[in-house]
Amino acid sequence: MDIENRFKNYLEKYLNRTVITPDGEFYFIKELVGRIRNLKIEIYPNDHNPPHFHVKSSDNSINAVFRLDNCQLIKGDLKSKDRKRIEKFFEDETTKDLMKEMWNKSKTDDRKLN
């Protein structure tokens, strides 16, 4: 791994996870939902609507965004086998509940996923 990728991984691991507000509140910028082989599935609790999750590969060849309500691809390109893995992961009711809870964590009522 080259120095640039090592540095990027360091920043991702240690600096790009938590925000502390002036009043002492804190929240995670990214929350890891799970991994499927080389794919990392994350939710950014303070992200914009529509409710969605991010999928990134360890080699950065995949950077995709899917809707949380129906797993529809919003942005990105990926192979059909990777898409099927993500859809299979998404089908699990426990996973859906966890993702919804992560999304809703820092949202006001009008932005929460029901």
C-alpha positions as MATLAB code, in Angstrom:
seq = 'MDIENRFKNYLEKYLNRTVITPDGEFYFIKELVGRIRNLKIEIYPNDHNPPHFHVKSSDNSINAVFRLDNCQLIKGDLKSKDRKRIEKFFEDETTKDLMKEMWNKSKTDDRKLN';
ca = [
       0.000    0.000    0.000;
       1.429    3.374   -0.961;
       1.920    6.239    1.485;
      -1.135    8.133    0.224;
      -3.496    5.221    0.859;
      -1.936    4.503    4.251;
      -2.432    8.135    5.240;
      -6.021    8.101    3.946;
      -6.755    4.940    5.950;
      -5.236    6.502    9.061;
      -7.390    9.615    8.727;
     -10.463    7.504    8.097;
      -9.823    5.323   11.125;
      -8.825    7.926   13.697;
     -10.059   11.355   12.682;
     -13.083   11.027   10.453;
     -15.447    9.226   12.788;
     -16.608   11.539   15.562;
     -17.770   15.135   15.896;
     -17.937   16.864   19.273;
     -20.197   19.916   19.388;
     -19.422   22.995   21.548;
     -22.021   21.890   24.129;
     -20.259   18.534   24.585;
     -22.615   16.411   22.515;
     -20.990   13.984   20.146;
     -22.041   11.842   17.230;
     -20.365    9.616   14.733;
     -19.935   10.983   11.241;
     -19.791    7.467    9.831;
     -21.159    4.329   11.358;
     -20.133    0.940   10.079;
     -23.193   -1.211    9.480;
     -21.288   -4.228    8.241;
     -18.863   -5.732    5.782;
     -19.428   -8.064    2.871;
     -16.089   -9.416    1.677;
     -14.215   -6.297    0.522;
     -17.268   -4.012    0.800;
     -17.839   -1.676    3.723;
     -21.434   -0.546    4.366;
     -21.773    2.726    6.261;
     -24.400    5.235    7.314;
     -23.597    8.869    7.940;
     -26.113    9.772   10.662;
     -25.999   13.500    9.956;
     -26.407   13.086    6.171;
     -29.044   14.606    3.871;
     -32.302   13.063    2.668;
     -33.392   10.786    1.101;
     -32.343    8.223    3.723;
     -29.482    6.201    2.266;
     -26.374    4.144    2.969;
     -22.919    4.129    1.408;
     -20.999    1.143    0.068;
     -17.262    1.374   -0.523;
     -14.754   -1.268   -1.497;
     -11.400   -1.628    0.206;
      -9.595   -0.834   -3.065;
     -11.854    2.207   -3.714;
     -13.161    0.748   -6.984;
     -16.725    0.890   -5.617;
     -18.301    3.991   -4.134;
     -22.071    3.603   -4.304;
     -25.137    4.976   -2.523;
     -28.408    3.078   -1.949;
     -31.796    4.151   -0.600;
     -32.636    2.859    2.875;
     -36.292    2.226    2.138;
     -35.884   -0.084   -0.867;
     -32.147   -0.624   -1.577;
     -32.432    1.204   -4.907;
     -29.074    2.338   -6.306;
     -28.886    6.145   -6.211;
     -25.316    6.654   -7.325;
     -22.309    4.583   -8.370;
     -21.381    1.621  -10.506;
     -20.820   -1.923   -9.375;
     -20.850   -5.447  -10.718;
     -24.082   -7.408  -10.532;
     -22.531   -9.943   -8.114;
     -21.689   -7.109   -5.697;
     -25.162   -5.646   -6.111;
     -26.713   -9.022   -5.278;
     -24.545   -9.316   -2.154;
     -25.684   -5.884   -0.988;
     -29.342   -6.684   -1.668;
     -29.024   -9.986    0.230;
     -27.443   -8.125    3.172;
     -30.246   -5.541    3.049;
     -33.026   -8.184    3.084;
     -32.341   -9.122    6.710;
     -34.924   -7.447    8.986;
     -32.435   -7.026   11.830;
     -30.062   -5.240    9.456;
     -32.864   -2.965    8.223;
     -33.810   -2.072   11.808;
     -30.190   -1.334   12.697;
     -29.723    0.849    9.625;
     -32.929    2.756   10.365;
     -31.827    3.319   13.970;
     -28.418    4.576   12.812;
     -30.010    6.930   10.288;
     -32.517    8.336   12.781;
     -29.961    8.861   15.560;
     -29.263   12.536   14.847;
     -32.335   13.488   12.818;
     -35.186   15.770   13.712;
     -38.655   14.256   13.400;
     -39.235   15.572    9.878;
     -36.052   13.858    8.611;
     -36.469   10.503   10.372;
     -37.131    7.298    8.494;
     -40.340    5.659    9.712;
];
